[in-house]
Amino acid sequence: MFRRREPVPFAFVAEADRFRSNVTPPPRPRATPSQIAGRTLIGLTIVAGFIGSLMFGMPALDSQSHPTQQIQQPEASDGR
């Protein structure tokens, strides 16, 4: 790989793949119980929506309960 010898502004960006920091980032703050409860309720709401859509959608997609062709005979064709 070709390296430039003259000083270049922001040359550290080009060498960022080799840079290793010895400073560890601060730990993430823990979620409060209300945040955990809110996330759980949102997740349960989404799952309940999927289940409800399946429960209402599957009968509509069932081809056995709704025949595609209904044969209608006029009343005059009985021969009476």
CYANA upper distance limits for C-alpha pairs under 8 A (distance plus 0.5 A):
  7 PRO  CA     11 ALA  CA      7.98
 10 PHE  CA     14 ALA  CA      8.18
 11 ALA  CA     15 GLU  CA      7.38
 12 PHE  CA     16 ALA  CA      6.59
 15 GLU  CA     19 PHE  CA      7.25
 31 ALA  CA     35 GLN  CA      6.46
 31 ALA  CA     36 ILE  CA      6.93
 32 THR  CA     36 ILE  CA      6.87
 33 PRO  CA     37 ALA  CA      6.60
 34 SER  CA     38 GLY  CA      6.56
 35 GLN  CA     39 ARG  CA      6.65
 36 ILE  CA     40 THR  CA      6.60
 37 ALA  CA     41 LEU  CA      6.63
 38 GLY  CA     42 ILE  CA      6.67
 39 ARG  CA     43 GLY  CA      6.64
 40 THR  CA     44 LEU  CA      6.61
 41 LEU  CA     45 THR  CA      6.54
 42 ILE  CA     46 ILE  CA      6.79
 43 GLY  CA     47 VAL  CA      6.73
 44 LEU  CA     48 ALA  CA      6.46
 45 THR  CA     49 GLY  CA      6.64
 46 ILE  CA     50 PHE  CA      6.91
 47 VAL  CA     51 ILE  CA      6.73
 48 ALA  CA     52 GLY  CA      6.45
 49 GLY  CA     53 SER  CA      6.56
 50 PHE  CA     54 LEU  CA      6.76
 51 ILE  CA     55 MET  CA      6.66
 52 GLY  CA     56 PHE  CA      6.68
 53 SER  CA     57 GLY  CA      6.11
 54 LEU  CA     58 MET  CA      6.15
 55 MET  CA     59 PRO  CA      7.92
 56 PHE  CA     60 ALA  CA      7.66
 57 GLY  CA     61 LEU  CA      6.89
 58 MET  CA     62 ASP  CA      6.79
 62 ASP  CA     66 HIS  CA      7.72
 63 SER  CA     67 PRO  CA      7.08
 63 SER  CA     68 THR  CA      8.24
 73 GLN  CA     77 SER  CA      7.46
 74 PRO  CA     78 ASP  CA      8.47
 76 ALA  CA     80 ARG  CA      8.15
